Amino acid sequence: MSTLGERIRELRGDMQQVELARRLEIHPNTLMRYEKGGASPDVSFLQKLLEIFPNTSPAWLLTGIGDKERSEPLPEGFTLFPRYEISAGAGPGRLVGSEQVVDFVAFKDDWVINYLRVPRQHLALLTVKGDSMSPTLNDGDLILVDMRASRLEDSAVYVLEFEDALLVKRIQRKLDGTVVVKSDNPLYEPEILKKDQAEALRIVGRVVWTGKKL
């Protein structure tokens, strides 16, 4: 099976590295490293590459599996968002990165701009695991996360990294510095983190959209 770098080179075809690098807004040496496998491209690069070659199958680009071209072209006015293999709710806590992208999901540009009002480069699409946030979020639901969020707002839903786990929870900050981590499912008791424990709580981002699993 070909490598990601080889597939990038295949997409480039007869186009000069300098020209593709210009369109991708990167240095030609960076593109050369990606093609040779000396460095891993970030998600922004992959998104731009799919915009330049819109008939390319994201699955093929990421994995080399399946047809190189889409079965159906991406409709005009839609933007592709990466979906990460990280499950928010349980499992090892890891930052989202290009190596964890499993596919891309299309969202309408107007909706992202006028409803979410979050620049697409700051959005991550994750899968919810578990029932602790049921009925608001159920196992297998998709969530869009605004990764710019660095301050906690009471009662908002966040993706948090704490003690090597990614969690989706509601947050309440108290005046004494403690933080209450709450689940929407009444079967789960809220957890109260003391001030020193709360300092170890890392905000990955705030949930701004949910997509229900059918």
RAJOVEN-V161180 format. One record per residue. N is the residue number from 1. SS is DSSP state (H for helix, E for strand, C for the rest). PSI is psi as a letter, one per 20 degrees, with the letter a starting at -180 (999 if undefined). Layout:
n=N ss=SS psi=PSI
n=N ss=SS psi=PSI
This chain:
n=1 ss=C psi=q
n=2 ss=C psi=q
n=3 ss=C psi=r
n=4 ss=H psi=g
n=5 ss=H psi=g
n=6 ss=H psi=h
n=7 ss=H psi=h
n=8 ss=H psi=g
n=9 ss=H psi=h
n=10 ss=H psi=g
n=11 ss=H psi=h
n=12 ss=H psi=h
n=13 ss=C psi=c
n=14 ss=C psi=i
n=15 ss=C psi=p
n=16 ss=C psi=q
n=17 ss=H psi=h
n=18 ss=H psi=g
n=19 ss=H psi=g
n=20 ss=H psi=g
n=21 ss=H psi=h
n=22 ss=H psi=g
n=23 ss=H psi=h
n=24 ss=H psi=i
n=25 ss=C psi=l
n=26 ss=C psi=r
n=27 ss=C psi=q
n=28 ss=H psi=h
n=29 ss=H psi=h
n=30 ss=H psi=g
n=31 ss=H psi=g
n=32 ss=H psi=g
n=33 ss=H psi=h
n=34 ss=H psi=g
n=35 ss=H psi=h
n=36 ss=H psi=i
n=37 ss=C psi=j
n=38 ss=C psi=i
n=39 ss=C psi=q
n=40 ss=C psi=p
n=41 ss=C psi=q
n=42 ss=C psi=r
n=43 ss=H psi=h
n=44 ss=H psi=g
n=45 ss=H psi=g
n=46 ss=H psi=h
n=47 ss=H psi=g
n=48 ss=H psi=h
n=49 ss=H psi=g
n=50 ss=H psi=h
n=51 ss=H psi=h
n=52 ss=H psi=h
n=53 ss=C psi=m
n=54 ss=C psi=i
n=55 ss=C psi=j
n=56 ss=E psi=p
n=57 ss=C psi=p
n=58 ss=H psi=h
n=59 ss=H psi=g
n=60 ss=H psi=g
n=61 ss=H psi=g
n=62 ss=H psi=h
n=63 ss=H psi=h
n=64 ss=C psi=j
n=65 ss=C psi=q
n=66 ss=C psi=a
n=67 ss=C psi=q
n=68 ss=C psi=h
n=69 ss=E psi=q
n=70 ss=C psi=q
n=71 ss=C psi=h
n=72 ss=C psi=p
n=73 ss=C psi=q
n=74 ss=C psi=p
n=75 ss=C psi=q
n=76 ss=C psi=q
n=77 ss=C psi=j
n=78 ss=E psi=q
n=79 ss=E psi=q
n=80 ss=E psi=p
n=81 ss=E psi=p
n=82 ss=E psi=q
n=83 ss=E psi=p
n=84 ss=E psi=q
n=85 ss=E psi=i
n=86 ss=E psi=p
n=87 ss=E psi=p
n=88 ss=E psi=o
n=89 ss=C psi=h
n=90 ss=C psi=r
n=91 ss=C psi=r
n=92 ss=E psi=p
n=93 ss=C psi=o
n=94 ss=C psi=q
n=95 ss=C psi=q
n=96 ss=C psi=p
n=97 ss=C psi=r
n=98 ss=H psi=h
n=99 ss=H psi=i
n=100 ss=H psi=j
n=101 ss=E psi=p
n=102 ss=E psi=h
n=103 ss=E psi=a
n=104 ss=E psi=q
n=105 ss=E psi=p
n=106 ss=E psi=p
n=107 ss=E psi=q
n=108 ss=E psi=p
n=109 ss=H psi=g
n=110 ss=H psi=h
n=111 ss=H psi=g
n=112 ss=H psi=g
n=113 ss=H psi=g
n=114 ss=H psi=h
n=115 ss=H psi=g
n=116 ss=H psi=g
n=117 ss=C psi=l
n=118 ss=C psi=p
n=119 ss=C psi=p
n=120 ss=H psi=h
n=121 ss=H psi=i
n=122 ss=H psi=j
n=123 ss=E psi=p
n=124 ss=E psi=p
n=125 ss=E psi=o
n=126 ss=E psi=r
n=127 ss=E psi=p
n=128 ss=E psi=p
n=129 ss=C psi=p
n=130 ss=C psi=r
n=131 ss=C psi=j
n=132 ss=C psi=h
n=133 ss=C psi=j
n=134 ss=C psi=q
n=135 ss=C psi=i
n=136 ss=C psi=g
n=137 ss=C psi=p
n=138 ss=C psi=r
n=139 ss=C psi=p
n=140 ss=C psi=i
n=141 ss=C psi=q
n=142 ss=E psi=q
n=143 ss=E psi=p
n=144 ss=E psi=p
n=145 ss=E psi=p
n=146 ss=E psi=o
n=147 ss=C psi=j
n=148 ss=C psi=h
n=149 ss=C psi=p
n=150 ss=C psi=i
n=151 ss=C psi=q
n=152 ss=C psi=p
n=153 ss=C psi=p
n=154 ss=C psi=p
n=155 ss=C psi=i
n=156 ss=C psi=q
n=157 ss=E psi=p
n=158 ss=E psi=q
n=159 ss=E psi=p
n=160 ss=E psi=q
n=161 ss=E psi=p
n=162 ss=E psi=p
n=163 ss=C psi=l
n=164 ss=C psi=k
n=165 ss=E psi=q
n=166 ss=E psi=p
n=167 ss=E psi=q
n=168 ss=E psi=o
n=169 ss=E psi=r
n=170 ss=E psi=q
n=171 ss=E psi=p
n=172 ss=E psi=p
n=173 ss=E psi=p
n=174 ss=C psi=r
n=175 ss=C psi=h
n=176 ss=C psi=j
n=177 ss=C psi=i
n=178 ss=C psi=q
n=179 ss=E psi=p
n=180 ss=E psi=p
n=181 ss=E psi=o
n=182 ss=E psi=q
n=183 ss=C psi=q
n=184 ss=C psi=h
n=185 ss=C psi=o
n=186 ss=C psi=i
n=187 ss=C psi=i
n=188 ss=C psi=p
n=189 ss=C psi=q
n=190 ss=C psi=q
n=191 ss=E psi=p
n=192 ss=E psi=o
n=193 ss=E psi=p
n=194 ss=C psi=r
n=195 ss=H psi=g
n=196 ss=H psi=h
n=197 ss=H psi=h
n=198 ss=H psi=h
n=199 ss=C psi=h
n=200 ss=C psi=i
n=201 ss=C psi=p
n=202 ss=E psi=p
n=203 ss=E psi=o
n=204 ss=E psi=g
n=205 ss=E psi=r
n=206 ss=E psi=p
n=207 ss=E psi=p
n=208 ss=E psi=i
n=209 ss=E psi=q
n=210 ss=E psi=q
n=211 ss=E psi=o
n=212 ss=C psi=p
n=213 ss=C psi=p
n=214 ss=C psi=999
